[in-house]
Structure formats: structure tokens, C-alpha cells
Amino acid sequence: MSEAQVPTALVVDCDLGGRAILRALLQRAGCAGAVAGSGEVALGCFRPGTFDVVSMDMLMPGIGDVSMVEICFTDALFGPAAREPAGVHSALERR
């Protein structure tokens, strides 16, 4: 990403309030991006190189949890970028 390019983020959360808060925080930090209310909608947003970061609620109904992460990091979806290092963090780790 060049210095002039604005980082992009996709916020995926089934809770409207959660999406709004996180999107506002990311915008305040200088990120552009989009929101999706489900994993299924998020999959329609993914294109290689579209987002620099994805923040996702792991407890959504439908496509969520680890299945969404597995889908996101396949070569079919992200191409070579799928082999770059990525971090997956969850509040569930604290339980």
C-alpha cells in the first residue's frame, strides 16, 4: 500500500450497533471500508485486494465462526494473498 492510499476495512457483525461503533472507530483512525450484517453478505464483498483488514463477529448465525475464516483464506477466494501472514483473534480465547 502506498503512503497516499487509505487503508480499507470490512466490518462483519450481525449486530447493527456493533457494526456502527466499529465502523466509526475505523473511520476515525483513517480507514475507509464497508459493513456486512452476515458472513454470507461478507463473502459477496470479498475480492482480492479489496480490504486490508476484516473485523468479524465470530458468533454470528449462518456462516461465522471458524468456517468463515477457512473460507476467507483459501486460494480460490484471495489468491496469493491467502499465503501471507494473517492474525485471527477472538474474545473467546479469554474464556
MOLIN-V623779 format. One record per residue. RES is the residue in one small letter. SS is DSSP state (2 for helix, 1 for strand, 0 for the rest). Layout:
BEGIN
RES:SS + RES:SS
END
This chain:
BEGIN
m:0 + s:0 + e:0 + a:0 + q:0 + v:0 + p:0 + t:1 + a:1 + l:1 + v:1 + v:1 + d:0 + c:0 + d:0 + l:2 + g:2 + g:2 + r:2 + a:2 + i:2 + l:2 + r:2 + a:2 + l:2 + l:2 + q:2 + r:2 + a:0 + g:0 + c:0 + a:1 + g:1 + a:1 + v:1 + a:1 + g:0 + s:0 + g:2 + e:2 + v:2 + a:2 + l:2 + g:2 + c:2 + f:0 + r:0 + p:0 + g:0 + t:0 + f:0 + d:0 + v:1 + v:1 + s:1 + m:1 + d:0 + m:0 + l:0 + m:0 + p:0 + g:0 + i:0 + g:0 + d:2 + v:2 + s:2 + m:2 + v:2 + e:2 + i:2 + c:2 + f:0 + t:0 + d:2 + a:2 + l:2 + f:2 + g:2 + p:2 + a:2 + a:2 + r:2 + e:0 + p:0 + a:0 + g:0 + v:0 + h:0 + s:0 + a:2 + l:2 + e:2 + r:2 + r:0
END
